[in-house]
């Protein structure tokens, strides 16, 4: 009977440890979930990069605002990258 209790206690400990490991895996944030965070910011980055490309390739200087617009887009991209790196 003592051997059965010891075996049962060991199985209970292994089961509890397995459950704890599973809970930690489910509850802990992973790198994959971090990559899925802030989808609107990531979409904005893609849009800003496309807008920058369109500005750079445009035949017009947009009334003298092309250079400043590209610089502003570059600044916005940089700030959003910093946000994603820190949040």
Residue, then its C-alpha position, 0 to 999 in steps of 0.5 A: x500500500x505504501x508503494x501505491x501511495x508513493x506511486x500515486x504521489x509521484x504521478x500527482x506531482x508529475x501531473x501538477x508539473x505538466x499542468x503548470x508547464x502547460x499553463x505557463x506556455x499558454x499564459x506567457x506572451x510569446x514572440x509570435x504573439x508580440x508580432x501580432x500586437x498592434x496590427x493597425x500600427x503595422x498596417x500604418x507602417x506599410x501604408x506610410x512606406x507605400x506613400x513614401x514610395x509614391x511621393x518619391x516617384x511622383x512627377x510633381x513636387x506637390x507645390x514645393x512640399x514633396x521633400x518636407x512630406x517625405x521627411x515627415x513620412x520618414x519621421x513617422x515611420x521611425x516613431x512607429x518603429x520605436x513604438x513597436x520596439x517598446x510596446 
